[in-house]
Protein backbone atom coordinates (compact mmCIF):
# COMPACT_ATOMS: atom_id res chain seq x y z
CA UNK A 1 0.00 0.00 0.00
CA UNK A 2 1.39 3.38 -0.99
CA UNK A 3 1.65 6.09 1.65
CA UNK A 4 0.20 9.48 0.79
CA UNK A 5 2.24 12.54 1.65
CA UNK A 6 0.31 15.16 3.58
CA UNK A 7 1.26 18.72 2.78
CA UNK A 8 0.43 21.23 5.47
CA UNK A 9 -1.41 24.31 4.36
CA UNK A 10 -0.74 27.32 6.67
CA UNK A 11 -2.69 30.54 6.33
CA UNK A 12 -1.94 33.73 8.26
CA UNK A 13 -5.04 35.76 9.13
CA UNK A 14 -5.59 39.17 10.69
CA UNK A 15 -8.38 41.27 12.15
CA UNK A 16 -9.98 41.83 8.74
CA UNK A 17 -10.50 38.05 8.37
CA UNK A 18 -12.57 37.71 11.57
CA UNK A 19 -14.88 35.98 12.18
CA UNK A 20 -12.82 33.24 10.56
CA UNK A 21 -14.59 30.51 8.68
CA UNK A 22 -13.30 27.62 6.67
CA UNK A 23 -13.56 27.26 3.77
CA UNK A 24 -12.75 30.91 3.15
CA UNK A 25 -14.38 32.91 0.35
CA UNK A 26 -11.14 32.43 -1.64
CA UNK A 27 -11.39 28.61 -1.50
CA UNK A 28 -12.20 27.03 -4.87
CA UNK A 29 -15.63 25.41 -5.00
CA UNK A 30 -14.21 22.00 -5.92
CA UNK A 31 -12.40 21.66 -2.59
CA UNK A 32 -15.15 23.00 -0.30
CA UNK A 33 -16.48 21.28 2.80
CA UNK A 34 -19.20 22.22 5.31
CA UNK A 35 -18.62 25.71 6.73
CA UNK A 36 -17.09 25.82 10.19
CA UNK A 37 -16.25 28.90 12.27
CA UNK A 38 -12.87 28.85 14.01
CA UNK A 39 -11.89 30.90 17.09
CA UNK A 40 -8.37 31.72 15.98
CA UNK A 41 -8.20 35.07 17.85
CA UNK A 42 -8.36 33.40 21.25
CA UNK A 43 -6.23 30.34 20.47
CA UNK A 44 -3.57 32.05 18.34
CA UNK A 45 -3.67 29.18 15.87
CA UNK A 46 -6.28 26.60 15.00
CA UNK A 47 -6.61 23.69 12.58
CA UNK A 48 -9.73 23.11 10.49
CA UNK A 49 -11.24 19.75 11.47
CA UNK A 50 -12.32 19.06 7.87
CA UNK A 51 -9.39 19.95 5.63
CA UNK A 52 -6.52 20.29 8.11
CA UNK A 53 -5.60 23.84 7.12
CA UNK A 54 -3.68 25.55 9.93
CA UNK A 55 -4.76 29.16 10.53
CA UNK A 56 -2.33 31.44 12.41
CA UNK A 57 -3.60 34.72 13.86
CA UNK A 58 -1.39 37.76 13.26
CA UNK A 59 -3.77 40.44 14.54
CA UNK A 60 -4.05 42.40 17.78
CA UNK A 61 -4.20 40.51 21.05
CA UNK A 62 -7.76 39.97 22.28
CA UNK A 63 -8.80 42.21 25.19
CA UNK A 64 -12.36 40.91 25.61
CA UNK A 65 -13.78 37.85 27.29
Secondary structure, DSSP 8 states (H G I E B T S, - for coil): ---------EEEE-GGG-SEEES-TTS-GGG----EEE-HHHHSEEE-TTT--EEEE-S------
